[in-house]
């Protein structure tokens, strides 16, 4: 049945015969635009309603409540035609779960726009792109009718307005692609775009596999933290008993709370009473306060934060269908190119906490946790070409110990734990543009002492200093910076009349220094994900990528192949690093266990 309106022209497919007839047209295309409509964003609980395919000359709207997609499975799974989609990861997951279709090579207009405007805008919706590239204003409110159980569309009864909407979303993608891809080429972003598009199926599979969490162990750990928090709370209250104007004794002689530890006003009053006059009780202020009470308040807050952030709220995210956690990995979550993670955010889980051990392997599997060793410092050595940095990595010398030796002018064998920590803080602080004030807070020195340490540091690593200064200045001069992989971050330069001008320029310089380091690390990790995924798939191994946290990758592998898969993971991560790093060796640490370890 062919339908024509003043807006679009589409063909509605409602039976197998009609679907089979359009296969030859789809097979001969170089490009097909793709979109889907479903009742939910959760692929496991959603009902697939429509699949929209558009060629240059014709749009097809397939009613999936009446038609099986098997006749076009081979077209959608093939590398050609190229599939253009907006937020392709959603379409990938939905088609995989509901139609057993593994989408082939994609071009994602949403990811492409994120690359083009990286650093200056996050307006990447289809509505925004339609207006920007086509001068077309579109109404996306109809989308909500597909997810409303009260609407007939939820049960597969579609209005002409809904079908027009669905068709149009697919139809406009090719024209956006043609204009957008020229911008990618002009900005030198083709290779970065190819990288991001290749990561789409990897992330899709990673999210679909999800992670298994031991709920009993999780709750036990929360209870343990609550016990430690409550004990510390009592200790603090008892210590403050004779100091607080808020103390009370009940009828039975029990002392009630002397101070509300969550009240900044009451805490400030207590600190003043013990001779510590503070401007506020912020974390940074308390960290600089050399008093036992400040340390205990910080410890109490740390327990409270973990309990609040990682308590039952994490368990509520467990999918009722799969009984696993399926986080949302956002490929371009940060302007550096790093992933972000939501629902839940696995990146927030402390590496050294008992929480990680609650993420367990499925029966018959093991978890392989692999992370790059000092990858950001290796990238710094690569880009700065500092001879001391380069020699340290090529001689497999511990850089933090070497740095401490240089800074404190002592033999390497006499570097103790504290001095190594101070050196480590400076080494990693460079990646964030950390100055004397920030460094002094972290290592417990005065600002002057921290400044002197930095002077000694940069005198030892002159190549690092030159690169940082040059890169910061260049970021401001040209208004952007690139990673070794070609990723681009744009900066909006402030007006010189802006009273915050110097502060804003300083921020751009810091981001300009940081992005080539963190961004190159993101590039490397994404290449590694692709390499590992393809090796596992090509060899048909019983293994699955399940998540990534910055420069760390976790794989769930059957016990019968875990050693083989671990070797592949290490090999492919090294290969990904060597793709961009030519002057320093790449090292990967591997852990195999029944739970998530580091």
Secondary structure, 3 states (H helix, E strand, C coil): CEEECCCCEEEEECCHHHHHHHHHHHHCCCEEEEEEEECCCCCCCCCEEEEEEECCCCEEEEECCCCCHHHHHHHHHCCCCEEEECCHHHHHHHHHHHHCCCCCCEEEHHHHHHHHCCCCCCCCCHHHHHHHHHCCCCCCCCHHHHCCCCCHHHHCCCCHHHHHHHHHHHHCHHHHHHHHHHHHHHCCCHHHHHHHHHHHHHHHHHHHHCEEECHHHHHHHHHHHHHHHHHHHHHHHHHCCCCCCCCCECCCCCECCCCCCCCHHHHHHHHHHCCCCCCCCCHHHHHCCCCHHHHHHHHHHHHHHHHHHHCHHHHCCCCCCCCCECCEEECCCCCCCCCEEECCCHHHCCCCCCCHHHEECCCCEEEEEEEECCHHHHHHHHHHCCHHHHHHHHCCCCHHHHHHHHHHCCCHHHCCHHHHHHHHHHHHHHHHCCCHHHHHHHHCCCHHHHHHHHHHHHHHCHHHHHHHHHHHHHHHHHCEEECCCCCEEECCCCCCCCCCHHHHHHHHHHHHHHHHHHHHHHHHHHHHHHHHHHHHHHCCCCEEEEEEECCEEEEEEECCCHHHHHHHHHHHHHHHHHHHCCCCCCCEEEEEECECCC
